[in-house]
Amino acid sequence: MVGKQTDATIYIQKIETALVEVPIVGTSPLICNRMSQKARQELLMPKGRKTAAEKAINLKHSPLDEFRNSPYLLEGAPTLIGVMASAVKGAMMTAALDLPGAKKAQIGRLVYVEGDYLPVYGVPKLFMSVTRSADMNHTPDIRTRAILPEWAVIARIHFVVPMLNTTNILNLLHAAGAVAGIGDWRPEKGKGSYGQFRVANVDDPDLQRIMATGAYQAQYDALYAERPACYDRETEDLLTWFAQESVKRGKA
């Protein structure tokens, strides 16, 4: 016997998107982490292992070049240096793991940070630090990057309503600045505490000061100075030694 067939109507709630423009101000220094052009070229077309003779001729590191290649550089923007918009969204997704009522994958679908790169305000300094390679032995190395002791970004964030509202976005972004961060050595990776930030108002005095003193020209002058300002004493000592040793070995 065939049962009676009934028509089931599916109701789909209309959704819309909203936009909020949010200033964020760094609460810990931002370390730029763009992969260098040389490293990208090696991935695209590896040269293979260098011989002992090639290693003796060529310097392993060029601190100034590494410093200048570490940030994303923008054209036609109010700043020379940028950060990936996906980094801010990624921080929000990570924060969702620790917040009740929010899921990482869901935030990934419902939130969009406008643009590929966001202009970041702040004056870069040269930062040299010991890093560990991803090989089996975690071989130590010295890496040179640009670091912004003070920084600020204006993020334009689109989100789906009614699933999310402005308060949700601000709370999520605030949590993202505390538990995830952006750039290298951020809290998300476990050990670092760099790249943390807070949500600010447009009239925030720190925001206004950083935007006024850390725009395009200030960043250009700092990045391409003959002798860039060093972030700390350790960096200053290493850079001075490197310059002196390069002269001694005839590689300056």
C-alpha positions in Angstrom: 0.0 0.0 0.0 1.4 3.4 -1.0 1.2 6.1 1.6 -0.2 9.5 1.0 2.3 11.9 -0.4 2.4 15.4 1.0 4.2 18.5 -0.2 6.7 20.0 2.2 7.5 23.6 1.8 11.0 24.8 2.5 11.4 28.2 3.9 14.8 29.9 3.6 15.4 33.0 5.7 16.7 36.0 3.8 20.3 36.9 4.8 22.1 40.2 4.3 25.6 41.5 4.8 26.7 44.4 6.9 30.0 46.3 7.1 31.9 47.6 10.1 35.1 49.6 9.8 37.3 48.9 12.9 40.6 50.5 13.9 43.0 48.2 15.7 46.1 49.2 17.6 49.0 46.9 18.4 49.6 46.1 22.0 52.8 44.2 21.2 55.3 44.7 18.3 54.4 43.3 14.9 57.1 41.2 13.1 56.7 41.2 9.3 56.8 37.6 7.9 56.7 37.8 4.1 58.7 35.1 2.5 61.6 36.6 0.7 61.8 36.7 -3.1 64.9 34.5 -3.0 63.1 31.8 -1.0 60.1 32.0 -3.4 62.4 31.6 -6.4 64.1 28.6 -4.7 60.7 27.0 -4.3 59.8 27.6 -7.9 63.1 26.4 -9.3 65.5 24.8 -6.7 69.2 25.2 -7.3 70.1 22.1 -5.3 72.8 21.9 -2.6 75.7 24.3 -2.8 79.2 23.0 -2.9 81.8 24.0 -0.3 83.4 26.4 -2.8 80.1 28.1 -3.5 79.4 28.5 0.2 82.8 30.1 0.7 82.2 32.6 -2.0 78.6 33.6 -1.2 77.4 35.1 2.1 74.7 33.0 3.7 72.8 36.1 4.9 72.4 39.7 3.8 70.7 41.4 6.8 69.8 44.6 5.0 68.2 42.8 2.1 66.4 40.4 4.4 65.1 43.4 6.4 63.8 45.2 3.3 62.2 42.0 1.9 60.4 40.9 5.0 57.3 43.2 4.8 54.6 43.2 2.1 55.0 46.4 0.1 52.0 48.3 -1.3 51.5 50.7 -4.2 49.0 53.6 -4.2 48.3 53.1 -0.5 48.7 55.5 2.5 51.4 53.2 3.8 54.3 51.4 2.2 53.9 48.4 4.4 50.9 46.1 4.4 49.6 43.0 6.2 47.5 40.3 4.6 43.8 40.8 5.2 43.5 37.0 5.7 45.8 37.3 8.7 43.1 39.3 10.5 40.4 36.9 9.5 42.5 34.0 10.5 43.0 35.5 14.0 39.2 35.9 14.3 38.7 32.3 13.3 41.3 31.1 15.8 39.6 33.2 18.6 36.4 31.4 17.8 37.9 28.2 19.1 38.0 29.6 22.6 34.7 31.5 22.6 31.3 29.9 23.5 28.8 30.0 20.8 31.2 30.5 17.9 32.8 27.9 15.6 36.0 28.4 13.6 34.6 27.1 10.3 31.4 29.1 10.8 33.3 32.3 11.3 35.3 31.5 8.2 32.1 31.4 6.1 30.3 34.3 7.7 33.1 36.9 7.9 35.1 38.6 5.2 37.9 41.1 5.7 38.0 43.5 2.7 41.0 43.6 0.5 44.1 41.4 -0.1 46.4 43.6 2.0 45.6 46.2 4.7 47.8 49.3 5.1 49.6 49.1 8.4 50.9 52.3 10.1 54.1 52.3 12.1 57.8 52.9 11.7 59.8 49.7 11.0 63.1 48.8 12.7 65.6 46.1 12.0 65.2 43.0 14.1 67.6 40.0 14.2 66.7 36.9 16.2 67.5 33.2 16.5 65.0 31.0 14.7 64.7 27.2 14.3 64.4 25.6 10.9 61.6 23.1 10.2 64.1 20.2 9.6 64.3 17.1 11.8 67.1 18.7 14.0 65.4 22.1 14.2 68.7 23.7 13.1 69.2 27.2 14.6 69.7 30.2 12.3 69.7 34.0 12.5 66.8 35.7 10.7 66.5 39.4 10.0 63.0 41.0 9.7 61.3 44.3 10.0 59.5 44.9 13.2 57.0 47.6 14.0 57.2 48.5 17.7 54.0 50.5 17.4 51.4 49.8 14.7 47.8 50.3 13.7 45.5 49.0 11.0 42.0 50.0 9.8 40.0 46.8 8.9 36.8 46.8 6.9 34.9 43.7 8.0 31.9 42.3 6.2 29.7 39.8 8.0 26.4 38.0 7.5 23.3 39.1 9.4 21.3 38.1 11.3 23.7 35.3 12.2 26.2 37.9 13.4 26.0 41.5 14.5 28.4 44.4 15.1 28.8 43.5 18.8 29.7 39.9 17.9 32.4 41.1 15.4 33.9 43.6 17.9 34.0 40.9 20.7 35.5 38.4 18.3 38.1 40.9 17.1 39.0 41.8 20.6 39.5 38.2 21.5 41.6 37.7 18.4 44.0 40.4 19.4 44.5 38.8 22.8 44.8 35.1 22.0 45.8 34.9 18.3 47.6 38.0 17.0 49.1 38.5 13.5 52.6 38.2 12.1 55.5 36.1 13.4 55.8 34.9 17.0 52.2 35.5 17.6 50.3 33.9 20.6 48.5 31.5 18.2 51.7 29.7 17.6 52.1 29.0 21.3 55.4 30.6 22.5 55.4 34.2 21.2 53.5 37.2 22.3 54.1 39.5 19.3 51.4 40.9 17.0 48.7 41.3 19.7 46.2 44.1 19.3 43.1 45.8 20.7 40.0 47.4 19.2 40.2 51.2 19.2 37.9 54.1 18.6 38.6 56.5 15.7 39.6 59.2 18.1 42.0 57.0 20.1 45.1 59.1 20.8 47.5 56.2 20.1 45.8 55.4 16.8 46.0 59.1 15.7 49.6 59.4 16.7 50.7 56.2 15.0 48.8 57.1 11.8 50.3 60.6 11.8 53.9 59.5 12.3 54.0 56.1 10.7 52.6 56.6 7.2 54.2 56.0 3.8 57.2 58.4 3.8 58.2 57.6 7.4 58.2 53.9 6.5 60.1 54.4 3.3 62.8 56.5 5.1 63.2 53.8 7.8 63.2 50.8 5.4 65.7 52.2 3.0 68.0 54.1 5.4 71.7 53.4 4.8 71.9 52.3 8.5 68.4 51.3 9.6 67.5 51.8 13.3 67.8 48.5 15.3 65.0 47.2 17.5 67.2 46.2 20.5 70.7 45.9 21.8 71.1 42.3 20.6 70.3 43.3 17.1 72.6 46.3 17.2 75.5 44.1 18.4 74.9 41.5 15.7 74.6 43.9 12.9 77.7 45.8 13.9 79.7 42.5 14.1 78.4 41.4 10.7 79.5 44.7 9.1 83.0 44.5 10.6 83.4 40.8 9.8 82.3 41.4 6.2 85.0 43.9 5.7 87.6 41.6 7.3 86.6 38.8 4.9 86.5 41.1 1.9 82.8 40.6 1.3 81.6 44.1 2.2 
